[in-house]
Amino acid sequence: MIDHAPRLFANDDAVRRIGEGLVACALARPDWTHEAHVAACLYLIVERPDVQPERDLPAIIRRFNESVGGVNDETQGYHETITQFYIRAVRVFLARTDPALPLAAKVNALLLADEGSRDWPLRFYTPERLFSVEARLGWVEPDLAPSLSYPR
C-alpha cells in the first residue's frame, strides 16, 4: 500500500479552521489536502450536528471545489464513492474512540489509523472500480471486500 506520513494538526483550532473553511468556501485550494478532507469530515460529525455528512457533504465539497476554480464532472472534482466511503470510515473509527479526547487528538489518531490512510479505499476496491465514472458520480459497492458498516 501507499506509504505517506500524514500531516498532523497542532491543535483543535487548526481542525476547526479546516472544517469551517470548507463550509464557508474560505480555504485556499492548497489547504484542501487528504488530511483536510479527513479532518473536515470528523469535525462535521463531532461538532456540527446541523450538518448530516452523508447528505450534506457532497454539496459542500462541490461548492468548495467550484469556489476555487475547480470542476465537478465525470473525470475531476467531487467523488461520491470516496466521500461516502470515508464518512463510513470516520464513523467506524469514532465508534471505538474515546469521545473525551480533544478534537485534534481524534483527528490525528484517525490520520494514523488504517481508516485515515490515503489508500484505505483500495483495500476494498480495485482501482478500476474506485476510479470509474460510475463511482465518481454515485455510490458503488466495494469489489474486493465487504462494505464498511457503522452504527447510526
Residue frames as qw, qx, qy, qz and C-alpha x, y, z in Angstrom:
[[0.000, 0.888, 0.460, 0.000, 0.00, 0.00, 0.00],
 [0.284, 0.751, -0.047, 0.595, 0.99, 3.64, -0.34],
 [0.623, -0.451, -0.373, 0.520, 3.18, 4.93, 2.49],
 [0.123, 0.658, 0.029, 0.742, 2.68, 8.64, 3.17],
 [0.311, -0.270, -0.600, 0.686, 3.35, 10.16, 6.58],
 [0.044, -0.813, -0.524, -0.250, 0.27, 12.23, 7.34],
 [0.130, 0.378, -0.198, 0.895, 0.50, 15.91, 8.22],
 [0.349, -0.505, -0.741, 0.273, -0.94, 16.13, 11.72],
 [0.123, -0.816, -0.239, -0.512, -2.88, 19.01, 13.30],
 [0.278, 0.316, -0.509, 0.751, -1.29, 21.16, 16.02],
 [0.129, 0.138, 0.625, -0.758, -4.50, 21.88, 17.92],
 [0.279, 0.551, 0.767, -0.173, -8.28, 21.90, 17.86],
 [0.210, 0.771, 0.059, -0.598, -8.41, 25.38, 16.30],
 [0.005, 0.413, -0.707, -0.574, -6.42, 24.13, 13.30],
 [0.145, 0.257, 0.944, 0.145, -9.03, 21.40, 12.73],
 [0.191, 0.720, 0.540, -0.391, -11.92, 23.84, 13.17],
 [0.082, 0.642, -0.281, -0.709, -10.31, 26.25, 10.69],
 [0.007, -0.113, 0.866, 0.487, -10.34, 23.49, 8.07],
 [0.098, 0.451, 0.885, -0.057, -13.89, 22.37, 8.81],
 [0.133, 0.787, 0.360, -0.483, -15.38, 25.85, 8.90],
 [0.008, -0.548, 0.450, 0.705, -13.21, 26.98, 5.99],
 [0.106, 0.116, 0.908, 0.388, -14.63, 24.17, 3.88],
 [0.105, 0.651, 0.732, -0.171, -18.22, 25.01, 4.78],
 [0.055, 0.851, 0.136, -0.503, -17.66, 28.74, 4.15],
 [0.731, 0.567, 0.168, 0.339, -15.58, 28.16, 0.97],
 [0.113, -0.973, 0.191, -0.059, -12.83, 30.12, 2.70],
 [0.776, -0.364, 0.396, 0.329, -9.89, 27.70, 2.36],
 [0.206, 0.688, -0.539, -0.440, -7.07, 28.21, -0.09],
 [0.890, 0.275, -0.263, -0.253, -7.03, 25.38, -2.64],
 [0.484, 0.426, -0.719, 0.258, -3.61, 24.10, -1.43],
 [0.311, -0.308, 0.652, -0.619, -5.08, 23.66, 2.06],
 [0.857, 0.059, 0.088, -0.504, -7.59, 21.08, 0.74],
 [0.169, 0.456, -0.874, -0.017, -5.31, 18.06, 1.29],
 [0.616, -0.165, -0.762, -0.114, -6.15, 14.46, 2.11],
 [0.305, -0.171, -0.678, 0.646, -5.63, 15.31, 5.78],
 [0.233, 0.061, 0.118, -0.963, -8.01, 18.28, 5.44],
 [0.590, -0.117, -0.563, -0.567, -10.68, 16.05, 3.87],
 [0.581, -0.219, -0.762, 0.182, -10.45, 13.60, 6.77],
 [0.182, -0.142, -0.488, 0.842, -10.28, 16.34, 9.42],
 [0.350, -0.040, -0.117, -0.929, -13.27, 18.19, 7.97],
 [0.631, -0.200, -0.656, -0.362, -15.33, 15.01, 7.90],
 [0.498, -0.258, -0.710, 0.427, -14.54, 14.16, 11.53],
 [0.026, -0.070, -0.260, 0.963, -15.12, 17.78, 12.60],
 [0.462, -0.135, -0.319, -0.817, -18.54, 17.87, 10.93],
 [0.652, -0.259, -0.704, -0.113, -19.58, 14.59, 12.55],
 [0.500, -0.252, -0.604, 0.567, -18.34, 15.55, 16.02],
 [0.169, -0.336, -0.295, 0.878, -19.03, 19.27, 16.25],
 [0.279, 0.132, -0.236, -0.921, -21.67, 20.20, 13.68],
 [0.312, 0.269, 0.886, -0.213, -24.91, 18.36, 14.47],
 [0.445, 0.642, 0.162, -0.603, -26.65, 20.69, 11.99],
 [0.410, 0.555, -0.600, -0.405, -24.74, 19.00, 9.16],
 [0.898, -0.025, 0.425, -0.116, -25.52, 15.43, 8.18],
 [0.179, -0.565, 0.639, 0.491, -22.36, 14.41, 6.27],
 [0.430, 0.178, 0.850, 0.245, -23.92, 11.63, 4.20],
 [0.304, 0.785, 0.540, 0.016, -26.49, 14.08, 2.89],
 [0.020, 0.982, 0.053, -0.182, -24.73, 17.47, 3.09],
 [0.503, -0.556, 0.435, 0.498, -21.03, 16.87, 2.47],
 [0.578, 0.326, 0.572, 0.482, -21.39, 16.21, -1.28],
 [0.187, 0.898, 0.301, 0.262, -22.87, 19.67, -1.90],
 [0.390, -0.880, 0.141, 0.231, -20.39, 21.30, 0.49],
 [0.613, -0.293, 0.511, 0.527, -17.42, 19.78, -1.34],
 [0.475, 0.545, 0.528, 0.446, -18.81, 20.54, -4.79],
 [0.009, -0.981, -0.176, -0.085, -19.44, 24.16, -3.80],
 [0.491, -0.734, 0.302, 0.360, -15.92, 24.46, -2.36],
 [0.649, 0.041, 0.545, 0.530, -14.35, 22.94, -5.48],
 [0.328, 0.748, 0.420, 0.395, -16.16, 25.46, -7.67],
 [0.233, -0.966, -0.062, 0.095, -15.20, 28.34, -5.34],
 [0.452, -0.638, 0.452, 0.429, -11.51, 27.67, -6.02],
 [0.354, 0.607, -0.463, -0.540, -11.96, 27.26, -9.77],
 [0.243, -0.136, 0.956, 0.089, -12.41, 23.51, -9.82],
 [0.599, 0.080, -0.428, -0.672, -14.83, 21.49, -11.90],
 [0.524, -0.063, 0.783, -0.330, -17.07, 18.67, -10.71],
 [0.698, 0.371, -0.306, -0.531, -17.66, 16.31, -13.62],
 [0.989, 0.040, -0.078, -0.119, -17.08, 12.72, -14.73],
 [0.809, 0.304, -0.284, 0.415, -13.29, 12.99, -14.50],
 [0.354, 0.250, -0.390, 0.812, -12.43, 15.55, -11.81],
 [0.334, -0.426, 0.147, -0.828, -13.60, 17.21, -8.63],
 [0.633, -0.258, 0.458, -0.568, -16.12, 15.65, -6.29],
 [0.417, 0.157, -0.883, -0.150, -16.07, 11.84, -5.98],
 [0.710, -0.373, -0.054, -0.595, -19.20, 10.32, -4.41],
 [0.920, -0.132, -0.368, 0.032, -17.90, 6.85, -3.56],
 [0.532, 0.207, -0.466, 0.676, -14.68, 8.08, -1.95],
 [0.218, -0.419, 0.222, -0.853, -16.58, 10.70, 0.07],
 [0.805, -0.329, -0.094, -0.485, -19.23, 8.28, 1.32],
 [0.859, 0.032, -0.455, 0.235, -16.59, 5.63, 2.00],
 [0.344, 0.264, -0.467, 0.771, -14.56, 7.98, 4.20],
 [0.488, -0.429, 0.107, -0.753, -17.67, 9.14, 6.05],
 [0.927, -0.217, -0.249, -0.177, -18.27, 5.48, 6.92],
 [0.722, 0.171, -0.449, 0.498, -14.61, 5.02, 7.86],
 [0.004, 0.423, -0.353, 0.834, -14.66, 8.05, 10.17],
 [0.709, -0.384, 0.011, -0.592, -17.83, 6.78, 11.86],
 [0.927, -0.065, -0.358, 0.093, -16.26, 3.32, 12.37],
 [0.487, 0.290, -0.441, 0.695, -13.17, 4.96, 13.85],
 [0.249, -0.446, 0.233, -0.828, -15.19, 7.24, 16.16],
 [0.835, -0.326, -0.248, -0.368, -17.23, 4.28, 17.44],
 [0.886, -0.176, -0.301, 0.305, -14.08, 2.88, 19.06],
 [0.386, 0.380, -0.229, 0.809, -12.51, 6.21, 20.09],
 [0.285, -0.474, -0.572, 0.605, -12.78, 7.91, 23.48],
 [0.109, 0.820, 0.428, 0.363, -15.28, 10.75, 22.97],
 [0.402, -0.875, -0.088, 0.255, -13.48, 12.80, 25.65],
 [0.646, -0.069, 0.256, 0.716, -10.35, 13.15, 23.52],
 [0.077, 0.673, -0.039, -0.734, -9.73, 16.67, 22.19],
 [0.700, 0.651, 0.122, -0.267, -10.71, 17.24, 18.57],
 [0.335, 0.756, -0.551, -0.110, -7.13, 17.40, 17.21],
 [0.334, -0.360, 0.864, -0.116, -6.20, 14.24, 19.11],
 [0.733, 0.313, 0.554, -0.240, -9.12, 12.41, 17.47],
 [0.617, 0.755, -0.113, -0.192, -8.20, 13.68, 14.01],
 [0.106, 0.705, -0.701, -0.024, -4.52, 12.86, 14.43],
 [0.517, -0.158, 0.827, -0.155, -5.31, 9.38, 15.74],
 [0.755, 0.507, 0.346, -0.232, -7.59, 8.85, 12.73],
 [0.457, 0.806, -0.347, -0.147, -4.88, 10.02, 10.33],
 [0.058, -0.550, 0.830, -0.067, -2.51, 7.48, 11.89],
 [0.654, 0.059, 0.700, -0.281, -5.12, 4.68, 11.81],
 [0.359, 0.143, 0.817, 0.428, -5.95, 2.47, 8.85],
 [0.238, 0.747, 0.620, -0.034, -9.24, 4.29, 8.24],
 [0.011, 0.922, 0.013, -0.388, -7.48, 7.62, 7.78],
 [0.477, -0.319, 0.568, 0.590, -4.84, 6.45, 5.34],
 [0.309, 0.501, -0.323, -0.741, -4.82, 7.65, 1.75],
 [0.339, 0.202, -0.831, -0.392, -5.03, 4.13, 0.37],
 [0.384, 0.034, 0.775, -0.501, -7.70, 2.76, 2.74],
 [0.724, 0.380, 0.123, -0.563, -10.38, 2.56, 0.00],
 [0.542, 0.505, -0.623, -0.250, -8.03, 0.48, -2.17],
 [0.134, -0.188, 0.938, -0.258, -8.22, -2.30, 0.40],
 [0.495, 0.354, 0.650, -0.454, -11.90, -2.60, -0.54],
 [0.616, 0.721, 0.137, -0.286, -11.96, -1.54, -4.21],
 [0.712, 0.146, 0.358, 0.585, -9.93, -2.31, -7.28],
 [0.140, -0.398, 0.115, 0.900, -8.56, 0.90, -8.82],
 [0.029, -0.191, -0.694, -0.693, -10.66, 0.29, -11.92],
 [0.251, -0.647, -0.713, -0.099, -13.87, 0.26, -9.89],
 [0.331, -0.654, -0.332, 0.594, -12.97, 3.06, -7.45],
 [0.127, -0.457, 0.209, 0.855, -11.81, 5.46, -10.15],
 [0.204, 0.397, 0.779, 0.440, -14.62, 4.69, -12.59],
 [0.176, -0.280, -0.193, -0.924, -17.08, 7.33, -13.76],
 [0.600, -0.475, -0.574, -0.292, -19.84, 5.33, -12.05],
 [0.620, -0.404, -0.473, 0.478, -18.02, 5.56, -8.68],
 [0.217, 0.025, -0.069, 0.973, -17.30, 9.27, -9.11],
 [0.303, -0.276, -0.290, -0.865, -20.91, 10.11, -9.85],
 [0.760, -0.389, -0.107, -0.509, -22.64, 7.74, -7.40],
 [0.535, -0.483, 0.655, -0.224, -22.06, 5.19, -4.66],
 [0.788, 0.245, -0.534, -0.184, -20.72, 1.83, -5.80],
 [0.868, -0.461, 0.163, -0.090, -20.21, -1.14, -3.51],
 [0.193, -0.678, 0.691, 0.158, -16.67, -2.41, -2.98],
 [0.871, 0.315, -0.291, -0.240, -15.50, -5.28, -5.16],
 [0.454, 0.415, -0.732, 0.292, -12.61, -6.61, -3.02],
 [0.195, -0.120, -0.812, 0.536, -14.06, -6.69, 0.50],
 [0.138, -0.709, -0.689, -0.053, -17.45, -6.08, 2.08],
 [0.004, -0.735, -0.082, -0.674, -18.60, -2.52, 2.60],
 [0.172, 0.101, -0.614, 0.764, -17.84, -0.90, 5.95],
 [0.407, -0.666, -0.555, -0.287, -20.72, -0.87, 8.38],
 [0.191, 0.178, -0.438, 0.860, -21.07, 1.54, 11.24],
 [0.076, -0.545, -0.739, 0.389, -23.50, 2.41, 13.97],
 [0.030, 0.584, 0.363, 0.725, -26.07, 5.05, 13.00]]
